[in-house]
Amino acid sequence: MTSSSTDTPAPVLVLVPGAAGAPTDGGDLFVLADPDAPQLSVTDLVATRGDGVFETIGVFDGKAVNVGPHLERLARSASLAELPEPDQQTIAQAIDAAIAEHPAVPELTVRVMLTRGIEGTGTPTCWIHARVSDDWTPYRAGIRVAVLDRGLSTTVTETSPWLLPGVKTLSYAVNMAATREARRRGADDVLFVSTDGYVLEGPTSTLLVRHGDTYSTTPVSAGVLPGTSVTSLFDVLQREGTQTREQLMVPADVTSADGVWLLSSTRLAAPISHLDDQQLPVDLELTARFEQVLKGQA
């Protein structure tokens, strides 16, 4: 789904030395950098151990969506991973600089990376990378999803917090391996299930399930990432008087639903058309409305 046009604008890179406070050498809090030049030390712990956290922010027609909630979640992930507390104001300014530097496009993906830094320094590394979003149009029309065992119970947050449940960590090898397995099975994406039998989330997305006029998602206490997209949708639905809830659900709750989506900040609302071999109803009109909300245009 990536764009291959030679007319695609080049990405923008912003380095953020002040991500955890003013640099000790008195330098700039953030600087534009050459995205084609080497910038990351091979001894950075993100390169040697995948030790860091990140956020991905969608930008639609120049408007970044949910920057505050994304940076609050970044701070939450950093705290749980025992990383230095990020300076959200500085990072927000760096995000604005990256968006302003990038040529105007309908959809832009902005990633915020925060790592533990070069081993032994105690100074985190942070950068912002802005690029033209992949073409997610086919994804938003309906996807086939494979159910895969995550190998963790919904009690993992209480029993094994060192496994970093609900942390948006840069250690994404397992998530990417799960996505490759789904494609081997003829699916587009994954819905993880816990060892105690409950549906959780996608490798890079939040689950939303509709039964009539009630919308449900997996509770964060089950070890899933707090979803910024589902929070935005729930805010709108609640204002309209629609019932929303966080609750544990089993696969049968998904296959019996009137609509199911995987939500993310750049792909937006992707309706699930098949869960393994079970066909599910797809409401494209409702999906389009969700897209407007998640683009910040509703």
C-alpha positions, 0 to 999 in steps of 0.5 A, a space after each residue: 500500500 505504499 506510494 511509489 510515485 516519483 512526485 512524492 515529497 521527501 520526508 522531513 526529519 526533526 531531531 529533538 535534543 531537548 526531548 527530556 529538557 534543555 540540552 546540557 550543552 545549551 544547544 537548540 531544543 530541536 533542529 531540522 535534519 537531513 533525512 538522507 544522512 546518517 543520524 542515529 548512533 549504532 550504540 543507541 539502545 534502540 538499535 541494539 535492544 529496541 529500547 524505546 517508545 513511540 507514537 504515530 500521529 495522523 495529519 489530514 489537510 495540514 491538521 494534526 489530530 490528537 497531538 495532546 493525547 498522543 503525547 500524553 500516551 507517549 509519556 505514559 509509555 515512557 513512565 512504564 518503560 522507566 524512560 526519562 519523562 518527555 517534555 511534551 511542549 518541546 516535542 509538540 513544537 517539533 511536530 509543528 515544525 515537521 508539519 510546517 516544513 513538509 509540502 502540503 499533502 492530503 494525508 501525512 504520517 508523523 512518528 515521534 520516536 523516544 529511545 533510551 539513548 546511547 548506552 551509558 549516557 542516560 540521555 534519551 534520543 528523540 526524533 520526529 519523522 514526517 512522510 506522506 501516508 501510505 494509501 490506506 483506501 483498500 484497507 478502509 473498504 474492508 479487511 480480512 483479519 486472522 485471530 492469533 494467540 498473543 500468548 498473554 492473559 488479560 491479567 498480565 498488567 497485574 501479574 507481569 508488568 515487566 512485559 510492558 503490556 499497554 506500552 507502545 514500545 519500539 520492540 515491534 518484532 512480534 507485532 510484525 511477525 504476527 502480521 506476516 503470519 496473517 498474510 500467510 493465512 490470506 488475511 490483511 491484519 490480526 486480532 490478538 486473543 488472550 490465553 484466557 480467551 478474550 479478544 484484545 487488539 490488533 498489532 497496530 490498532 484498537 478494536 471497536 465492536 458494535 451491537 445495535 446501538 452499543 459500541 464496545 472496546 477492550 479495557 486497558 486493564 486487559 493489557 492493551 494500548 489506550 486507544 486515542 482513536 477509540 477515545 475520539 469516537 466514544 466522545 462523539 458517540 456519547 455526546 449523541 447519547 449512544 452507549 459506549 463501554 469497555 468490556 472483555 469480549 470473546 471471539 463470538 462477541 465479534 462474529 455476532 456483531 453488527 459491525 467491527 472495526 480496527 482503528 488507528 491514527 493513520 489507517 482510521 476506521 478499517 471495517 472487518 469483513 471476515 474474521 478468519 473464515 466468518 463473514 461479518 457485516 460491513 457498513 461503509 456509510 458508518 465507516 465513512 462517518 467514523 473516518 471524518 471523526 478520526 480526521 478531526 473533520 466532524 
